[in-house]
């Protein structure tokens, strides 16, 4: 059962990576990497069930937040050109 | 008896969620335009992740694992529409335009 979950998550991750390599614009790549990040969270959670270690779930919890903040930071950099901008449009 | 019922429910959720995830992955590859690709990516965040996490919640042994999985589910459900909106807004300000057919 956990093996079936692993296979589904890995197939979805592979499809996301193909879009990250193909995507003509940079926003396609950001979308694919965001999708890859949320699938990584699921992969770590199923890994903790597969290897009978309940403390690995904390890594998944931390990575869910890091992924979101990372994507927002990259989008701010692409919109304003720098990370310290106060937030008004150029 | 109860373990069999939980196993059947977990299998169902994994199969349903897995098919949503793979269909979403194929959709991200086959959609013609950037703005239409946001929908399959959001579909994997909204259908695949909660189904998989619910299947894991039904299989957990202790209460603390269930609480942590519920936290992960809550964070994913709150942050995924936010990042989809931020991505669409940044793309629109960056100059990407949806490809529309010419009016006849």
N, CA and C atoms of all chains as a GROMACS GRO file, in nm:
protein
  582
    1UNK      N    1   0.083  -0.121   0.000
    1UNK     CA    2   0.000   0.000   0.000
    1UNK      C    3   0.086   0.125   0.000
    2UNK      N    4   0.188   0.124   0.086
    2UNK     CA    5   0.277   0.240   0.087
    2UNK      C    6   0.360   0.241  -0.041
    3UNK      N    7   0.386   0.123  -0.096
    3UNK     CA    8   0.462   0.118  -0.222
    3UNK      C    9   0.382   0.179  -0.336
    4UNK      N   10   0.250   0.157  -0.337
    4UNK     CA   11   0.166   0.218  -0.441
    4UNK      C   12   0.166   0.369  -0.426
    5UNK      N   13   0.164   0.418  -0.303
    5UNK     CA   14   0.170   0.562  -0.280
    5UNK      C   15   0.302   0.620  -0.330
    6UNK      N   16   0.414   0.546  -0.303
    6UNK     CA   17   0.544   0.590  -0.351
    6UNK      C   18   0.547   0.602  -0.502
    7UNK      N   19   0.490   0.501  -0.570
    7UNK     CA   20   0.496   0.502  -0.716
    7UNK      C   21   0.417   0.620  -0.771
    8UNK      N   22   0.298   0.646  -0.714
    8UNK     CA   23   0.217   0.759  -0.764
    8UNK      C   24   0.290   0.891  -0.742
    9UNK      N   25   0.351   0.908  -0.623
    9UNK     CA   26   0.420   1.034  -0.595
    9UNK      C   27   0.540   1.050  -0.688
   10UNK      N   28   0.616   0.943  -0.712
   10UNK     CA   29   0.735   0.955  -0.797
   10UNK      C   30   0.699   0.981  -0.941
   11UNK      N   31   0.588   0.924  -0.991
   11UNK     CA   32   0.547   0.951  -1.130
   11UNK      C   33   0.507   1.098  -1.143
   12UNK      N   34   0.433   1.150  -1.044
   12UNK     CA   35   0.394   1.291  -1.051
   12UNK      C   36   0.516   1.382  -1.045
   13UNK      N   37   0.614   1.346  -0.962
   13UNK     CA   38   0.736   1.428  -0.954
   13UNK      C   39   0.810   1.428  -1.087
   14UNK      N   40   0.815   1.311  -1.153
   14UNK     CA   41   0.885   1.305  -1.283
   14UNK      C   42   0.816   1.394  -1.386
   15UNK      N   43   0.682   1.392  -1.388
   15UNK     CA   44   0.611   1.476  -1.483
   15UNK      C   45   0.634   1.624  -1.455
   16UNK      N   46   0.643   1.660  -1.326
   16UNK     CA   47   0.670   1.800  -1.293
   16UNK      C   48   0.810   1.840  -1.338
   17UNK      N   49   0.907   1.749  -1.323
   17UNK     CA   50   1.044   1.781  -1.364
   17UNK      C   51   1.052   1.800  -1.515
   18UNK      N   52   0.974   1.720  -1.591
   18UNK     CA   53   0.975   1.737  -1.736
   18UNK      C   54   0.923   1.875  -1.775
   19UNK      N   55   0.819   1.922  -1.705
   19UNK     CA   56   0.770   2.057  -1.732
   19UNK      C   57   0.872   2.161  -1.690
   20UNK      N   58   0.947   2.137  -1.583
   20UNK     CA   59   1.050   2.233  -1.541
   20UNK      C   60   1.161   2.241  -1.644
   21UNK      N   61   1.191   2.131  -1.714
   21UNK     CA   62   1.296   2.135  -1.816
   21UNK      C   63   1.244   2.196  -1.945
   22UNK      N   64   1.115   2.172  -1.977
   22UNK     CA   65   1.064   2.215  -2.106
   22UNK      C   66   1.020   2.360  -2.108
   23UNK      N   67   0.963   2.409  -1.995
   23UNK     CA   68   0.879   2.527  -1.995
   23UNK      C   69   0.940   2.648  -2.064
   24UNK      N   70   0.873   2.706  -2.160
   24UNK     CA   71   0.935   2.817  -2.232
   24UNK      C   72   0.959   2.941  -2.146
   25UNK      N   73   0.867   2.974  -2.055
   25UNK     CA   74   0.890   3.092  -1.973
   25UNK      C   75   0.942   3.048  -1.836
   26UNK      N   76   0.992   3.146  -1.760
   26UNK     CA   77   1.047   3.114  -1.628
   26UNK      C   78   0.935   3.082  -1.530
   27UNK      N   79   0.814   3.136  -1.557
   27UNK     CA   80   0.704   3.111  -1.464
   27UNK      C   81   0.656   2.967  -1.473
   28UNK      N   82   0.670   2.904  -1.592
   28UNK     CA   83   0.642   2.761  -1.600
   28UNK      C   84   0.733   2.682  -1.509
   29UNK      N   85   0.860   2.724  -1.505
   29UNK     CA   86   0.955   2.650  -1.423
   29UNK      C   87   0.927   2.670  -1.275
   30UNK      N   88   0.885   2.792  -1.236
   30UNK     CA   89   0.852   2.816  -1.095
   30UNK      C   90   0.731   2.733  -1.056
   31UNK      N   91   0.633   2.725  -1.145
   31UNK     CA   92   0.514   2.643  -1.118
   31UNK      C   93   0.552   2.497  -1.099
   32UNK      N   94   0.640   2.445  -1.186
   32UNK     CA   95   0.678   2.304  -1.177
   32UNK      C   96   0.758   2.277  -1.050
   33UNK      N   97   0.843   2.371  -1.010
   33UNK     CA   98   0.925   2.348  -0.891
   33UNK      C   99   0.838   2.358  -0.765
   34UNK      N  100   0.736   2.444  -0.766
   34UNK     CA  101   0.644   2.450  -0.653
   34UNK      C  102   0.568   2.318  -0.639
   35UNK      N  103   0.524   2.264  -0.753
   35UNK     CA  104   0.454   2.135  -0.751
   35UNK      C  105   0.547   2.024  -0.701
   36UNK      N  106   0.674   2.029  -0.745
   36UNK     CA  107   0.772   1.931  -0.700
   36UNK      C  108   0.793   1.940  -0.550
   37UNK      N  109   0.789   2.062  -0.497
   37UNK     CA  110   0.810   2.079  -0.354
   37UNK      C  111   0.697   2.020  -0.271
   38UNK      N  112   0.571   2.040  -0.316
   38UNK     CA  113   0.462   1.982  -0.237
   38UNK      C  114   0.462   1.831  -0.248
   39UNK      N  115   0.505   1.776  -0.363
   39UNK     CA  116   0.516   1.631  -0.372
   39UNK      C  117   0.629   1.577  -0.285
   40UNK      N  118   0.734   1.657  -0.265
   40UNK     CA  119   0.841   1.616  -0.174
   40UNK      C  120   0.789   1.603  -0.032
   41UNK      N  121   0.698   1.694   0.008
   41UNK     CA  122   0.641   1.685   0.142
   41UNK      C  123   0.566   1.553   0.158
   42UNK      N  124   0.489   1.515   0.055
   42UNK     CA  125   0.416   1.388   0.062
   42UNK      C  126   0.512   1.270   0.063
   43UNK      N  127   0.621   1.282  -0.012
   43UNK     CA  128   0.718   1.172  -0.018
   43UNK      C  129   0.781   1.148   0.118
   44UNK      N  130   0.816   1.256   0.188
   44UNK     CA  131   0.879   1.240   0.319
   44UNK      C  132   0.779   1.182   0.419
   45UNK      N  133   0.650   1.224   0.408
   45UNK     CA  134   0.550   1.170   0.501
   45UNK      C  135   0.529   1.020   0.480
   46UNK      N  136   0.522   0.977   0.351
   46UNK     CA  137   0.506   0.833   0.328
   46UNK      C  138   0.633   0.757   0.365
   47UNK      N  139   0.749   0.822   0.351
   47UNK     CA  140   0.874   0.756   0.390
   47UNK      C  141   0.875   0.729   0.540
   48UNK      N  142   0.817   0.822   0.617
   48UNK     CA  143   0.816   0.800   0.762
   48UNK      C  144   0.724   0.683   0.799
   49UNK      N  145   0.618   0.661   0.720
   49UNK     CA  146   0.534   0.544   0.745
   49UNK      C  147   0.598   0.417   0.695
   50UNK      N  148   0.674   0.427   0.587
   50UNK     CA  149   0.734   0.308   0.529
   50UNK      C  150   0.843   0.251   0.618
   51UNK      N  151   0.922   0.340   0.682
   51UNK     CA  152   1.033   0.291   0.760
   51UNK      C  153   1.004   0.294   0.909
   52UNK      N  154   0.877   0.311   0.948
   52UNK     CA  155   0.834   0.299   1.086
   52UNK      C  156   0.907   0.394   1.179
   53UNK      N  157   0.931   0.517   1.133
   53UNK     CA  158   0.994   0.616   1.218
   53UNK      C  159   0.902   0.736   1.224
   54UNK      N  160   0.829   0.753   1.333
   54UNK     CA  161   0.732   0.863   1.336
   54UNK      C  162   0.793   1.002   1.350
   55UNK      N  163   0.924   1.012   1.372
   55UNK     CA  164   0.980   1.146   1.390
   55UNK      C  165   1.027   1.210   1.262
   56UNK      N  166   1.016   1.140   1.149
   56UNK     CA  167   1.057   1.199   1.021
   56UNK      C  168   0.950   1.295   0.970
   57UNK      N  169   0.828   1.287   1.026
   57UNK     CA  170   0.720   1.374   0.980
   57UNK      C  171   0.750   1.520   1.009
   58UNK      N  172   0.832   1.547   1.111
   58UNK     CA  173   0.868   1.687   1.142
   58UNK      C  174   0.941   1.751   1.026
   59UNK      N  175   1.021   1.671   0.953
   59UNK     CA  176   1.093   1.725   0.837
   59UNK      C  177   0.993   1.767   0.729
   60UNK      N  178   0.888   1.686   0.710
   60UNK     CA  179   0.787   1.720   0.610
   60UNK      C  180   0.715   1.847   0.648
   61UNK      N  181   0.686   1.862   0.778
   61UNK     CA  182   0.616   1.982   0.825
   61UNK      C  183   0.701   2.106   0.801
   62UNK      N  184   0.833   2.097   0.831
   62UNK     CA  185   0.920   2.212   0.810
   62UNK      C  186   0.935   2.243   0.663
   63UNK      N  187   0.945   2.139   0.578
   63UNK     CA  188   0.966   2.166   0.437
   63UNK      C  189   0.844   2.225   0.368
   64UNK      N  190   0.724   2.193   0.419
   64UNK     CA  191   0.602   2.252   0.360
   64UNK      C  192   0.608   2.404   0.372
   65UNK      N  193   0.656   2.454   0.488
   65UNK     CA  194   0.665   2.598   0.505
   65UNK      C  195   0.780   2.658   0.426
   66UNK      N  196   0.895   2.589   0.424
   66UNK     CA  197   1.012   2.642   0.353
   66UNK      C  198   0.982   2.654   0.203
   67UNK      N  199   0.912   2.557   0.148
   67UNK     CA  200   0.879   2.558   0.006
   67UNK      C  201   0.794   2.678  -0.030
   68UNK      N  202   0.693   2.706   0.055
   68UNK     CA  203   0.604   2.818   0.027
   68UNK      C  204   0.680   2.950   0.032
   69UNK      N  205   0.762   2.968   0.137
   69UNK     CA  206   0.836   3.094   0.151
   69UNK      C  207   0.936   3.109   0.037
   70UNK      N  208   0.998   2.999  -0.005
   70UNK     CA  209   1.094   3.005  -0.115
   70UNK      C  210   1.030   3.048  -0.246
   71UNK      N  211   0.911   2.994  -0.274
   71UNK     CA  212   0.843   3.030  -0.400
   71UNK      C  213   0.802   3.177  -0.396
   72UNK      N  214   0.753   3.225  -0.281
   72UNK     CA  215   0.713   3.366  -0.272
   72UNK      C  216   0.836   3.456  -0.286
   73UNK      N  217   0.950   3.415  -0.230
   73UNK     CA  218   1.071   3.497  -0.241
   73UNK      C  219   1.119   3.504  -0.385
   74UNK      N  220   1.114   3.391  -0.457
   74UNK     CA  221   1.157   3.392  -0.598
   74UNK      C  222   1.064   3.479  -0.681
   75UNK      N  223   0.933   3.474  -0.653
   75UNK     CA  224   0.839   3.556  -0.729
   75UNK      C  225   0.860   3.704  -0.700
   76UNK      N  226   0.892   3.740  -0.576
   76UNK     CA  227   0.919   3.880  -0.544
   76UNK      C  228   1.044   3.926  -0.616
   77UNK      N  229   1.145   3.839  -0.622
   77UNK     CA  230   1.266   3.877  -0.692
   77UNK      C  231   1.241   3.901  -0.839
   78UNK      N  232   1.154   3.816  -0.902
   78UNK     CA  233   1.128   3.836  -1.043
   78UNK      C  234   1.038   3.954  -1.070
   79UNK      N  235   0.956   3.995  -0.973
   79UNK     CA  236   0.870   4.108  -1.002
   79UNK      C  237   0.942   4.240  -0.979
   80UNK      N  238   1.023   4.250  -0.873
   80UNK     CA  239   1.083   4.379  -0.839
   80UNK      C  240   1.231   4.387  -0.869
   81UNK      N  241   1.297   4.277  -0.899
   81UNK     CA  242   1.439   4.282  -0.932
   81UNK      C  243   1.530   4.272  -0.812
   82UNK      N  244   1.478   4.284  -0.689
   82UNK     CA  245   1.560   4.274  -0.569
   82UNK      C  246   1.469   4.226  -0.457
   83UNK      N  247   1.529   4.178  -0.349
   83UNK     CA  248   1.449   4.122  -0.241
   83UNK      C  249   1.415   4.223  -0.133
   84UNK      N  250   1.474   4.344  -0.139
   84UNK     CA  251   1.449   4.439  -0.032
   84UNK      C  252   1.351   4.548  -0.068
   85UNK      N  253   1.286   4.531  -0.182
   85UNK     CA  254   1.196   4.636  -0.232
   85UNK      C  255   1.076   4.652  -0.139
   86UNK      N  256   1.031   4.777  -0.113
   86UNK     CA  257   0.919   4.793  -0.020
   86UNK      C  258   0.786   4.745  -0.075
   87UNK      N  259   0.775   4.724  -0.207
   87UNK     CA  260   0.654   4.659  -0.254
   87UNK      C  261   0.567   4.741  -0.345
   88UNK      N  262   0.614   4.857  -0.389
   88UNK     CA  263   0.534   4.929  -0.486
   88UNK      C  264   0.584   4.891  -0.625
   89UNK      N  265   0.495   4.893  -0.722
   89UNK     CA  266   0.534   4.851  -0.855
   89UNK      C  267   0.621   4.955  -0.919
   90UNK      N  268   0.716   4.906  -0.996
   90UNK     CA  269   0.806   5.000  -1.066
   90UNK      C  270   0.728   5.066  -1.176
   91UNK      N  271  -1.136  -0.666   1.210
   91UNK     CA  272  -1.251  -0.610   1.136
   91UNK      C  273  -1.230  -0.461   1.114
   92UNK      N  274  -1.195  -0.391   1.221
   92UNK     CA  275  -1.173  -0.247   1.203
   92UNK      C  276  -1.047  -0.221   1.122
   93UNK      N  277  -0.944  -0.305   1.139
   93UNK     CA  278  -0.822  -0.285   1.060
   93UNK      C  279  -0.848  -0.309   0.913
   94UNK      N  280  -0.932  -0.409   0.883
   94UNK     CA  281  -0.963  -0.433   0.742
   94UNK      C  282  -1.037  -0.316   0.680
   95UNK      N  283  -1.132  -0.259   0.757
   95UNK     CA  284  -1.206  -0.143   0.707
   95UNK      C  285  -1.114  -0.025   0.684
   96UNK      N  286  -1.020   0.000   0.778
   96UNK     CA  287  -0.925   0.110   0.761
   96UNK      C  288  -0.832   0.085   0.643
   97UNK      N  289  -0.794  -0.042   0.623
   97UNK     CA  290  -0.707  -0.073   0.509
   97UNK      C  291  -0.778  -0.049   0.377
   98UNK      N  292  -0.907  -0.090   0.371
   98UNK     CA  293  -0.982  -0.068   0.247
   98UNK      C  294  -0.997   0.082   0.219
   99UNK      N  295  -1.027   0.158   0.325
   99UNK     CA  296  -1.042   0.303   0.306
   99UNK      C  297  -0.910   0.366   0.262
  100UNK      N  298  -0.798   0.322   0.320
  100UNK     CA  299  -0.668   0.378   0.282
  100UNK      C  300  -0.634   0.344   0.138
  101UNK      N  301  -0.660   0.219   0.098
  101UNK     CA  302  -0.633   0.181  -0.042
  101UNK      C  303  -0.716   0.267  -0.138
  102UNK      N  304  -0.846   0.286  -0.104
  102UNK     CA  305  -0.932   0.365  -0.192
  102UNK      C  306  -0.879   0.506  -0.206
  103UNK      N  307  -0.841   0.566  -0.091
  103UNK     CA  308  -0.791   0.704  -0.095
  103UNK      C  309  -0.660   0.713  -0.172
  104UNK      N  310  -0.573   0.612  -0.157
  104UNK     CA  311  -0.446   0.618  -0.229
  104UNK      C  312  -0.469   0.604  -0.379
  105UNK      N  313  -0.562   0.516  -0.420
  105UNK     CA  314  -0.584   0.498  -0.563
  105UNK      C  315  -0.650   0.622  -0.623
  106UNK      N  316  -0.751   0.677  -0.554
  106UNK     CA  317  -0.819   0.796  -0.606
  106UNK      C  318  -0.722   0.914  -0.610
  107UNK      N  319  -0.650   0.935  -0.501
  107UNK     CA  320  -0.557   1.048  -0.498
  107UNK      C  321  -0.444   1.032  -0.596
  108UNK      N  322  -0.395   0.909  -0.612
  108UNK     CA  323  -0.288   0.885  -0.707
  108UNK      C  324  -0.331   0.911  -0.851
  109UNK      N  325  -0.455   0.872  -0.884
  109UNK     CA  326  -0.501   0.899  -1.021
  109UNK      C  327  -0.519   1.048  -1.044
  110UNK      N  328  -0.567   1.122  -0.940
  110UNK     CA  329  -0.574   1.267  -0.955
  110UNK      C  330  -0.436   1.327  -0.975
  111UNK      N  331  -0.339   1.276  -0.902
  111UNK     CA  332  -0.204   1.330  -0.913
  111UNK      C  333  -0.143   1.305  -1.049
  112UNK      N  334  -0.162   1.182  -1.102
  112UNK     CA  335  -0.102   1.152  -1.233
  112UNK      C  336  -0.174   1.228  -1.343
  113UNK      N  337  -0.308   1.241  -1.330
  113UNK     CA  338  -0.381   1.319  -1.430
  113UNK      C  339  -0.337   1.465  -1.425
  114UNK      N  340  -0.312   1.516  -1.304
  114UNK     CA  341  -0.261   1.653  -1.292
  114UNK      C  342  -0.123   1.668  -1.352
  115UNK      N  343  -0.038   1.566  -1.334
  115UNK     CA  344   0.095   1.572  -1.392
  115UNK      C  345   0.091   1.570  -1.544
  116UNK      N  346   0.003   1.486  -1.602
  116UNK     CA  347  -0.011   1.483  -1.748
  116UNK      C  348  -0.068   1.615  -1.797
  117UNK      N  349  -0.160   1.675  -1.718
  117UNK     CA  350  -0.219   1.801  -1.758
  117UNK      C  351  -0.118   1.914  -1.763
  118UNK      N  352  -0.024   1.914  -1.666
  118UNK     CA  353   0.079   2.019  -1.667
  118UNK      C  354   0.164   2.007  -1.792
  119UNK      N  355   0.182   1.886  -1.845
  119UNK     CA  356   0.262   1.871  -1.966
  119UNK      C  357   0.185   1.905  -2.092
  120UNK      N  358   0.054   1.881  -2.093
  120UNK     CA  359  -0.017   1.891  -2.219
  120UNK      C  360  -0.094   2.020  -2.238
  121UNK      N  361  -0.108   2.101  -2.136
  121UNK     CA  362  -0.186   2.222  -2.151
  121UNK      C  363  -0.112   2.320  -2.242
  122UNK      N  364  -0.186   2.398  -2.326
  122UNK     CA  365  -0.117   2.476  -2.429
  122UNK      C  366  -0.057   2.607  -2.381
  123UNK      N  367  -0.097   2.658  -2.266
  123UNK     CA  368  -0.068   2.795  -2.231
  123UNK      C  369  -0.026   2.799  -2.086
  124UNK      N  370   0.048   2.902  -2.042
  124UNK     CA  371   0.094   2.905  -1.903
  124UNK      C  372  -0.022   2.915  -1.805
  125UNK      N  373  -0.119   3.005  -1.833
  125UNK     CA  374  -0.225   3.028  -1.735
  125UNK      C  375  -0.316   2.907  -1.724
  126UNK      N  376  -0.327   2.827  -1.829
  126UNK     CA  377  -0.408   2.706  -1.817
  126UNK      C  378  -0.333   2.594  -1.747
  127UNK      N  379  -0.200   2.607  -1.733
  127UNK     CA  380  -0.125   2.505  -1.660
  127UNK      C  381  -0.134   2.522  -1.510
  128UNK      N  382  -0.179   2.639  -1.464
  128UNK     CA  383  -0.189   2.659  -1.320
  128UNK      C  384  -0.298   2.568  -1.263
  129UNK      N  385  -0.401   2.539  -1.344
  129UNK     CA  386  -0.510   2.457  -1.292
  129UNK      C  387  -0.469   2.313  -1.259
  130UNK      N  388  -0.398   2.238  -1.348
  130UNK     CA  389  -0.360   2.102  -1.307
  130UNK      C  390  -0.262   2.099  -1.191
  131UNK      N  391  -0.175   2.199  -1.184
  131UNK     CA  392  -0.081   2.202  -1.071
  131UNK      C  393  -0.156   2.226  -0.940
  132UNK      N  394  -0.258   2.313  -0.944
  132UNK     CA  395  -0.338   2.334  -0.824
  132UNK      C  396  -0.425   2.214  -0.792
  133UNK      N  397  -0.463   2.139  -0.897
  133UNK     CA  398  -0.543   2.019  -0.874
  133UNK      C  399  -0.463   1.915  -0.798
  134UNK      N  400  -0.333   1.902  -0.828
  134UNK     CA  401  -0.253   1.808  -0.752
  134UNK      C  402  -0.237   1.854  -0.607
  135UNK      N  403  -0.232   1.984  -0.586
  135UNK     CA  404  -0.221   2.033  -0.449
  135UNK      C  405  -0.351   2.016  -0.371
  136UNK      N  406  -0.464   2.022  -0.440
  136UNK     CA  407  -0.592   2.019  -0.368
  136UNK      C  408  -0.649   1.880  -0.356
  137UNK      N  409  -0.623   1.791  -0.454
  137UNK     CA  410  -0.685   1.659  -0.449
  137UNK      C  411  -0.586   1.550  -0.411
  138UNK      N  412  -0.464   1.555  -0.465
  138UNK     CA  413  -0.369   1.447  -0.441
  138UNK      C  414  -0.316   1.453  -0.298
  139UNK      N  415  -0.270   1.569  -0.254
  139UNK     CA  416  -0.210   1.580  -0.122
  139UNK      C  417  -0.309   1.551  -0.008
  140UNK      N  418  -0.431   1.608  -0.007
  140UNK     CA  419  -0.521   1.572   0.103
  140UNK      C  420  -0.564   1.426   0.102
  141UNK      N  421  -0.586   1.366  -0.018
  141UNK     CA  422  -0.624   1.224  -0.021
  141UNK      C  423  -0.512   1.138   0.037
  142UNK      N  424  -0.387   1.168  -0.003
  142UNK     CA  425  -0.275   1.089   0.046
  142UNK      C  426  -0.257   1.108   0.196
  143UNK      N  427  -0.270   1.233   0.244
  143UNK     CA  428  -0.252   1.257   0.387
  143UNK      C  429  -0.364   1.194   0.468
  144UNK      N  430  -0.488   1.193   0.416
  144UNK     CA  431  -0.596   1.126   0.487
  144UNK      C  432  -0.574   0.976   0.492
  145UNK      N  433  -0.519   0.918   0.384
  145UNK     CA  434  -0.488   0.775   0.386
  145UNK      C  435  -0.382   0.745   0.491
  146UNK      N  436  -0.283   0.835   0.507
  146UNK     CA  437  -0.181   0.813   0.609
  146UNK      C  438  -0.237   0.833   0.750
  147UNK      N  439  -0.332   0.928   0.764
  147UNK     CA  440  -0.393   0.951   0.896
  147UNK      C  441  -0.469   0.827   0.940
  148UNK      N  442  -0.538   0.760   0.845
  148UNK     CA  443  -0.612   0.639   0.881
  148UNK      C  444  -0.520   0.526   0.920
  149UNK      N  445  -0.392   0.532   0.877
  149UNK     CA  446  -0.298   0.424   0.908
  149UNK      C  447  -0.211   0.453   1.028
  150UNK      N  448  -0.226   0.566   1.092
  150UNK     CA  449  -0.130   0.602   1.196
  150UNK      C  450  -0.163   0.532   1.326
  151UNK      N  451  -0.061   0.510   1.409
  151UNK     CA  452  -0.078   0.437   1.535
  151UNK      C  453  -0.100   0.528   1.654
  152UNK      N  454  -0.027   0.640   1.659
  152UNK     CA  455  -0.036   0.727   1.776
  152UNK      C  456  -0.109   0.855   1.740
  153UNK      N  457  -0.145   0.929   1.844
  153UNK     CA  458  -0.221   1.052   1.822
  153UNK      C  459  -0.133   1.165   1.775
  154UNK      N  460  -0.003   1.165   1.814
  154UNK     CA  461   0.083   1.278   1.780
  154UNK      C  462   0.112   1.278   1.630
  155UNK      N  463   0.120   1.157   1.571
  155UNK     CA  464   0.142   1.149   1.426
  155UNK      C  465   0.021   1.204   1.352
  156UNK      N  466  -0.099   1.173   1.401
  156UNK     CA  467  -0.221   1.225   1.340
  156UNK      C  468  -0.226   1.376   1.348
  157UNK      N  469  -0.186   1.432   1.462
  157UNK     CA  470  -0.190   1.578   1.478
  157UNK      C  471  -0.090   1.644   1.384
  158UNK      N  472   0.030   1.584   1.370
  158UNK     CA  473   0.128   1.644   1.279
  158UNK      C  474   0.081   1.637   1.135
  159UNK      N  475   0.019   1.524   1.096
  159UNK     CA  476  -0.031   1.513   0.960
  159UNK      C  477  -0.144   1.612   0.936
  160UNK      N  478  -0.227   1.637   1.036
  160UNK     CA  479  -0.332   1.738   1.021
  160UNK      C  480  -0.273   1.877   1.006
  161UNK      N  481  -0.162   1.904   1.075
  161UNK     CA  482  -0.094   2.033   1.057
  161UNK      C  483  -0.042   2.048   0.916
  162UNK      N  484   0.020   1.941   0.863
  162UNK     CA  485   0.071   1.948   0.726
  162UNK      C  486  -0.044   1.972   0.629
  163UNK      N  487  -0.156   1.903   0.650
  163UNK     CA  488  -0.272   1.919   0.563
  163UNK      C  489  -0.324   2.062   0.567
  164UNK      N  490  -0.332   2.119   0.686
  164UNK     CA  491  -0.382   2.256   0.700
  164UNK      C  492  -0.289   2.355   0.631
  165UNK      N  493  -0.156   2.340   0.648
  165UNK     CA  494  -0.063   2.433   0.584
  165UNK      C  495  -0.069   2.422   0.433
  166UNK      N  496  -0.078   2.298   0.382
  166UNK     CA  497  -0.085   2.283   0.237
  166UNK      C  498  -0.213   2.343   0.181
  167UNK      N  499  -0.326   2.326   0.251
  167UNK     CA  500  -0.451   2.380   0.200
  167UNK      C  501  -0.453   2.532   0.205
  168UNK      N  502  -0.381   2.592   0.302
  168UNK     CA  503  -0.381   2.738   0.311
  168UNK      C  504  -0.280   2.799   0.215
  169UNK      N  505  -0.161   2.738   0.200
  169UNK     CA  506  -0.058   2.804   0.122
  169UNK      C  507  -0.066   2.776  -0.027
  170UNK      N  508  -0.132   2.669  -0.068
  170UNK     CA  509  -0.130   2.642  -0.212
  170UNK      C  510  -0.216   2.738  -0.295
  171UNK      N  511  -0.338   2.780  -0.252
  171UNK     CA  512  -0.404   2.883  -0.334
  171UNK      C  513  -0.332   3.017  -0.331
  172UNK      N  514  -0.265   3.048  -0.219
  172UNK     CA  515  -0.190   3.174  -0.211
  172UNK      C  516  -0.076   3.175  -0.312
  173UNK      N  517  -0.002   3.064  -0.322
  173UNK     CA  518   0.110   3.065  -0.415
  173UNK      C  519   0.062   3.060  -0.558
  174UNK      N  520  -0.054   2.995  -0.586
  174UNK     CA  521  -0.107   2.998  -0.723
  174UNK      C  522  -0.145   3.140  -0.762
  175UNK      N  523  -0.209   3.212  -0.669
  175UNK     CA  524  -0.248   3.349  -0.700
  175UNK      C  525  -0.126   3.438  -0.720
  176UNK      N  526  -0.024   3.421  -0.631
  176UNK     CA  527   0.096   3.503  -0.644
  176UNK      C  528   0.167   3.474  -0.776
  177UNK      N  529   0.168   3.348  -0.818
  177UNK     CA  530   0.232   3.312  -0.945
  177UNK      C  531   0.159   3.374  -1.063
  178UNK      N  532   0.024   3.368  -1.064
  178UNK     CA  533  -0.051   3.426  -1.175
  178UNK      C  534  -0.033   3.577  -1.179
  179UNK      N  535  -0.032   3.641  -1.062
  179UNK     CA  536  -0.016   3.786  -1.057
  179UNK      C  537   0.123   3.827  -1.105
  180UNK      N  538   0.225   3.754  -1.062
  180UNK     CA  539   0.361   3.788  -1.104
  180UNK      C  540   0.379   3.766  -1.253
  181UNK      N  541   0.316   3.660  -1.307
  181UNK     CA  542   0.328   3.636  -1.451
  181UNK      C  543   0.257   3.744  -1.530
  182UNK      N  544   0.142   3.792  -1.480
  182UNK     CA  545   0.069   3.897  -1.552
  182UNK      C  546   0.148   4.027  -1.550
  183UNK      N  547   0.213   4.058  -1.436
  183UNK     CA  548   0.295   4.179  -1.432
  183UNK      C  549   0.424   4.162  -1.509
  184UNK      N  550   0.466   4.036  -1.529
  184UNK     CA  551   0.590   4.014  -1.602
  184UNK      C  552   0.573   4.015  -1.752
  185UNK      N  553   0.450   4.019  -1.799
  185UNK     CA  554   0.428   4.034  -1.942
  185UNK      C  555   0.375   3.910  -2.012
  186UNK      N  556   0.349   3.801  -1.938
  186UNK     CA  557   0.292   3.684  -2.003
  186UNK      C  558   0.145   3.712  -2.029
  187UNK      N  559   0.101   3.683  -2.152
  187UNK     CA  560  -0.039   3.707  -2.185
  187UNK      C  561  -0.104   3.575  -2.221
  188UNK      N  562  -0.232   3.555  -2.186
  188UNK     CA  563  -0.297   3.431  -2.228
  188UNK      C  564  -0.317   3.430  -2.378
  189UNK      N  565  -0.297   3.314  -2.438
  189UNK     CA  566  -0.313   3.304  -2.582
  189UNK      C  567  -0.461   3.286  -2.611
  190UNK      N  568  -0.520   3.382  -2.678
  190UNK     CA  569  -0.662   3.377  -2.708
  190UNK      C  570  -0.679   3.366  -2.859
  191UNK      N  571  -0.787   3.301  -2.898
  191UNK     CA  572  -0.816   3.288  -3.040
  191UNK      C  573  -0.863   3.421  -3.094
  192UNK      N  574  -0.838   3.442  -3.222
  192UNK     CA  575  -0.888   3.564  -3.285
  192UNK      C  576  -1.038   3.555  -3.297
  193UNK      N  577  -1.106   3.668  -3.278
  193UNK     CA  578  -1.251   3.670  -3.296
  193UNK      C  579  -1.282   3.662  -3.445
  194UNK      N  580  -1.383   3.585  -3.477
  194UNK     CA  581  -1.418   3.569  -3.619
  194UNK      C  582  -1.483   3.692  -3.676
   0.00000   0.00000   0.00000
